[in-house]
Amino acid sequence: MPQLNPAPWFAILLFSWLIFLTLIPTKVLNHVSPNEPTPFGTEEHKAQPWDWPWQ
């Protein structure tokens, strides 16, 4: 029963994780968003008190 021989499957597992941990994070971290976020102004929002009609 060749599927019980762990030698090729363990090597495939190690090589696949090696690819996942080296190539994919570098590609994801190099991605640049086309719409960079702009910072909001420094003015604070003025909250208005609101009278609840059911109280």
Phi, psi and omega in degrees: 000098187289339181290346179270355178281113187281350187299306182288327183287327178291321178294320177296319178298314181295318180292323179293320177291327176298318177294315181298323185271349180247311186278314187293315178298325179293323178291322180290319181288337178277353181290133179246130179285136180289338181246093179288138180290142178258142180289146178282166177291167183269358181288142181271149177281136180265116181276133178261134175293146182232127180278126180279125185289341184265008178254000000 
